[in-house]
Amino acid sequence: MDKLENLQKYHCLLTAQKIIVAYGGEIKNGVISNVLNIIDNNLEPETDQFLKRRVLQVVVECIQNIERHADEFIDHDNKASFLVFKLDNDYLVSFCNRIKNENIDALKEKIDKINSLTKSELSDLYKASLRSNTISDKGGAGLGLIEISRKSGNKINYLFEPMDTENSNFSLMIKIS
């Protein structure tokens, strides 16, 4: 199956769902606040406020991860794409950005570790990360993926799609129910 056929199938799948927001481009402050307003205004009115808040928190964490780790990505303009859509009774948040292949193993290891933890173990890891007081030169304490998992209450699904020998597209999808 070629890329165009995959894209067409993906488009048909999304068309059948309720797309809250689809964005592709530079990630910067003005865009972020506008996108968050769009998401907030387009979530179904009957959506529980707690669920709404969790969807917004996951989106913010994903955007902050892209901002903080931009030097690891090929595109130094912080370009990325993301979708927020409703599938049945769940909201799904999907992000995609480029990453250097040399960073894949460490990222896979971190996500796999987070995905292997119980809710209690995840909470313990979060607290231990806070207590370590280790702030990276990128301004984070390594809490982004942990927070995404905690706020969503689900595992982080991810995929690396090679672009060439040095770079890949990294996508993650988070279900929030």
C-alpha positions as semicolon CSV with decimal commas, in nm:
position;residue;x (nm);y (nm);z (nm)
1;M;0,000;0,000;0,000
2;D;0,150;0,334;-0,099
3;K;0,154;0,651;0,111
4;L;-0,127;0,815;-0,085
5;E;-0,355;0,516;-0,027
6;N;-0,270;0,519;0,346
7;L;-0,347;0,890;0,359
8;Q;-0,679;0,839;0,183
9;K;-0,781;0,562;0,427
10;Y;-0,676;0,777;0,722
11;H;-0,877;1,070;0,584
12;C;-1,186;0,850;0,544
13;L;-1,147;0,720;0,898
14;L;-1,124;1,072;1,038
15;T;-1,414;1,196;0,830
16;A;-1,634;0,940;1,005
17;Q;-1,531;1,082;1,344
18;K;-1,596;1,416;1,509
19;I;-1,281;1,619;1,452
20;I;-1,241;1,885;1,721
21;V;-0,927;2,042;1,576
22;A;-0,667;1,955;1,314
23;Y;-0,349;2,161;1,302
24;G;-0,026;2,152;1,109
25;G;0,245;2,415;1,130
26;E;0,464;2,604;1,368
27;I;0,404;2,558;1,740
28;K;0,422;2,899;1,911
29;N;0,240;3,078;2,192
30;G;-0,024;3,262;1,988
31;V;-0,118;2,945;1,808
32;I;-0,132;2,745;2,130
33;S;-0,383;2,971;2,303
34;N;-0,602;2,986;1,990
35;V;-0,595;2,609;1,949
36;L;-0,682;2,553;2,315
37;N;-0,978;2,792;2,279
38;I;-1,095;2,605;1,968
39;I;-1,072;2,271;2,150
40;D;-1,251;2,405;2,457
41;N;-1,531;2,555;2,246
42;N;-1,574;2,248;2,024
43;L;-1,581;1,969;2,279
44;E;-1,935;1,839;2,299
45;P;-2,145;2,047;2,541
46;E;-2,245;1,742;2,742
47;T;-1,879;1,653;2,800
48;D;-1,798;1,632;3,168
49;Q;-1,587;1,929;3,288
50;F;-1,329;1,693;3,439
51;L;-1,290;1,516;3,103
52;K;-1,266;1,851;2,921
53;R;-0,991;1,965;3,155
54;R;-0,797;1,640;3,105
55;V;-0,817;1,671;2,725
56;L;-0,682;2,026;2,744
57;Q;-0,408;1,924;2,989
58;V;-0,291;1,641;2,762
59;V;-0,280;1,876;2,462
60;V;-0,079;2,132;2,661
61;E;0,169;1,863;2,776
62;C;0,213;1,739;2,418
63;I;0,273;2,091;2,289
64;Q;0,520;2,164;2,568
65;N;0,711;1,846;2,482
66;I;0,748;1,969;2,124
67;E;0,857;2,315;2,240
68;R;1,110;2,186;2,494
69;H;1,267;1,926;2,271
70;A;1,276;2,124;1,947
71;D;1,655;2,096;1,931
72;E;1,614;1,719;1,900
73;F;1,389;1,759;1,599
74;I;1,492;1,822;1,242
75;D;1,258;2,114;1,203
76;H;1,386;2,386;1,433
77;D;1,076;2,597;1,368
78;N;0,880;2,366;1,600
79;K;0,660;2,244;1,316
80;A;0,427;1,960;1,402
81;S;0,078;1,838;1,335
82;F;-0,191;1,727;1,571
83;L;-0,551;1,616;1,581
84;V;-0,806;1,607;1,856
85;F;-1,115;1,404;1,773
86;K;-1,393;1,206;1,931
87;L;-1,424;0,835;1,869
88;D;-1,731;0,678;2,026
89;N;-1,721;0,798;2,391
90;D;-1,349;0,876;2,397
91;Y;-1,142;1,172;2,292
92;L;-0,818;1,104;2,108
93;V;-0,520;1,334;2,087
94;S;-0,266;1,259;1,814
95;F;0,061;1,446;1,761
96;C;0,328;1,402;1,495
97;N;0,668;1,567;1,460
98;R;1,007;1,482;1,321
99;I;1,284;1,337;1,534
100;K;1,643;1,232;1,475
101;N;1,683;0,855;1,455
102;E;1,957;0,866;1,718
103;N;1,696;0,978;1,976
104;I;1,444;0,701;1,905
105;D;1,577;0,430;2,138
106;A;1,583;0,654;2,447
107;L;1,232;0,784;2,374
108;K;1,096;0,432;2,312
109;E;1,253;0,315;2,638
110;K;1,095;0,601;2,834
111;I;0,748;0,549;2,685
112;D;0,765;0,171;2,728
113;K;0,865;0,214;3,092
114;I;0,575;0,454;3,154
115;N;0,333;0,219;2,973
116;S;0,445;-0,075;3,188
117;L;0,360;0,095;3,518
118;T;0,043;0,062;3,719
119;K;-0,143;0,378;3,819
120;S;0,020;0,364;4,163
121;E;0,370;0,308;4,020
122;L;0,317;0,594;3,777
123;S;0,224;0,821;4,067
124;D;0,537;0,710;4,253
125;L;0,754;0,782;3,947
126;Y;0,596;1,127;3,917
127;K;0,667;1,206;4,283
128;A;1,024;1,073;4,257
129;S;1,085;1,291;3,950
130;L;0,955;1,596;4,138
131;R;1,172;1,519;4,441
132;S;1,486;1,476;4,231
133;N;1,477;1,850;4,153
134;T;1,658;1,775;3,829
135;I;1,570;2,036;3,571
136;S;1,713;1,973;3,228
137;D;1,878;2,241;3,018
138;K;1,551;2,239;2,821
139;G;1,354;2,356;3,125
140;G;1,174;2,034;3,207
141;A;1,198;1,773;3,477
142;G;1,111;1,480;3,251
143;L;0,749;1,486;3,362
144;G;0,576;1,547;3,028
145;L;0,518;1,187;2,919
146;I;0,442;1,085;3,277
147;E;0,179;1,359;3,300
148;I;0,030;1,263;2,964
149;S;-0,017;0,907;3,087
150;R;-0,149;1,017;3,426
151;K;-0,397;1,270;3,286
152;S;-0,526;1,038;3,014
153;G;-0,550;0,732;3,237
154;N;-0,436;0,524;2,939
155;K;-0,123;0,394;2,773
156;I;0,064;0,612;2,524
157;N;0,049;0,467;2,173
158;Y;0,343;0,565;1,955
159;L;0,495;0,501;1,616
160;F;0,822;0,590;1,446
161;E;0,804;0,607;1,067
162;P;1,149;0,635;0,902
163;M;1,189;0,927;0,663
164;D;1,552;0,864;0,571
165;T;1,869;0,729;0,733
166;E;1,887;1,016;0,984
167;N;1,528;1,117;1,056
168;S;1,186;0,973;1,138
169;N;0,836;1,094;1,197
170;F;0,733;1,036;1,557
171;S;0,362;1,015;1,631
172;L;0,180;0,948;1,949
173;M;-0,186;0,895;2,019
174;I;-0,349;0,923;2,356
175;K;-0,701;0,809;2,439
176;I;-0,882;1,008;2,707
177;S;-1,203;0,858;2,843
